[in-house]
Amino acid sequence: MEMGTEIKIGKYEENSDPSLGYYPAPGWEWQKPEPKTYLVDHNLAQFAQVWILNLVELVHWILLIPSFILSFIIFQHTDVLVAKIGTDLQVYLLSVAPLIQAFAGLVAVVMHEYEGWQVVCFKNPLDSDFNIKDFNNEWLREIAYKMLFFLQIVGLLAFSLGVFGVSNITISFAIISILIAFVGPQNPKATFPVNNQPVFPISISLVIVFIINAIINVAAYYHLFSPVLESANMPSILALVAPVLFMLGGVIEGVLAESSFNQWIHFGAVIFLNLGLLAQIYFFGLFW
């Protein structure tokens, strides 16, 4: 037992400070780590300059602003929406849906902060010679994706229940979805290669629940917004703009950015997410 302890301690420098990360001192938020070794070795370091990484971080945090604005304007016009969709509870669920999605996004923010806001080749520290200055943490990504998709499912359910109402059927569906998404097995995963890089490290059970709820959510968007769009002499198909923008943002970040390691693609993905929220704000404004 003592030998094991001595060996473990020997891996660390005698005067090391466990509270220090690898961000430059003194650690202002705009200071970012040097491009990771993988980016340098593959001629991608030019996409991980400090000002680019700060822009990537900025658009992630900006997502909170339209999320809270959307939640507030739904709350502010409760009476109008109750007359349109049914009950106070439904309006409440609509108002908290963007906040749940915002908090889901914070899971990704925590991961990005840990990784120095660089999207880089992922290595599993459990079975490889891992160094945070060289690669990103694959096991951290898997955990972050699990929590991200779980909270997204909760947000999708809140919106769908807000539109279609609360009944024995919809509540039962919501409970089953949440249980499977949360306690379902982490393996096997739906991972597939893009540019010879594994992407989408999410359990198949979680993916199935997410897809089903995403489809229902698209139907909820159309059901809620198509009548008001038609009354404004606008094509009802525009009701699908927000979910399509959200889908594009997610695919671009999770598939393209995490296989190309181009930070500008990461930046563009989050722009689509912000546009999706702005579209929602505009379409809700048609109700009053």
RANORGI-V481871 format. One record per residue. RES is the residue in one letter. NEAR is the number of other ideal C-beta (glycine too) atoms within 12 Angstrom. Layout:
RES&NEAR  RES&NEAR
//
This chain:
M&7  E&8  M&9  G&10  T&10  E&11  I&11  K&11  I&13  G&12  K&11  Y&13  E&10  E&8  N&7  S&11  D&11  P&8  S&7  L&14  G&19  Y&22  Y&25  P&16  A&11  P&10  G&16  W&11  E&16  W&16  Q&20  K&30  P&29  E&22  P&30  K&35  T&24  Y&27  L&32  V&20  D&15  H&23  N&13  L&28  A&24  Q&17  F&30  A&36  Q&21  V&26  W&19  I&28  L&36  N&24  L&25  V&37  E&29  L&23  V&33  H&33  W&24  I&25  L&35  L&26  I&20  P&32  S&35  F&22  I&26  L&37  S&35  F&20  I&28  I&39  F&25  Q&19  H&24  T&27  D&15  V&20  L&31  V&22  A&15  K&26  I&35  G&22  T&21  D&20  L&22  Q&31  V&35  Y&24  L&38  L&44  S&33  V&29  A&42  P&40  L&31  I&31  Q&40  A&32  F&27  A&34  G&39  L&23  V&28  A&42  V&27  V&21  M&31  H&38  E&26  Y&24  E&42  G&34  W&41  Q&45  V&43  V&44  C&32  F&34  K&27  N&21  P&19  L&12  D&9  S&16  D&10  F&23  N&16  I&25  K&23  D&28  F&31  N&40  N&31  E&30  W&23  L&29  R&38  E&31  I&23  A&32  Y&36  K&34  M&28  L&37  F&43  F&35  L&32  Q&43  I&41  V&33  G&41  L&41  L&40  A&39  F&46  S&39  L&38  G&40  V&34  F&29  G&25  V&26  S&16  N&10  I&15  T&26  I&19  S&15  F&24  A&32  I&20  I&22  S&36  I&28  L&19  I&25  A&36  F&22  V&17  G&26  P&16  Q&25  N&15  P&16  K&24  A&25  T&27  F&20  P&13  V&20  N&19  N&12  Q&29  P&26  V&32  F&30  P&35  I&38  S&28  I&23  S&28  L&37  V&30  I&23  V&35  F&38  I&23  I&24  N&37  A&30  I&19  I&29  N&37  V&28  A&22  A&34  Y&39  Y&29  H&24  L&38  F&37  S&25  P&19  V&27  L&27  E&16  S&13  A&18  N&10  M&18  P&14  S&22  I&16  L&25  A&32  L&30  V&30  A&37  P&39  V&25  L&30  F&39  M&29  L&27  G&36  G&33  V&24  I&29  E&39  G&38  V&29  L&28  A&37  E&40  S&27  S&28  F&36  N&29  Q&40  W&27  I&30  H&39  F&33  G&26  A&37  V&40  I&27  F&31  L&41  N&33  L&27  G&33  L&38  L&26  A&30  Q&39  I&28  Y&26  F&33  F&39  G&22  L&28  F&29  W&16
//
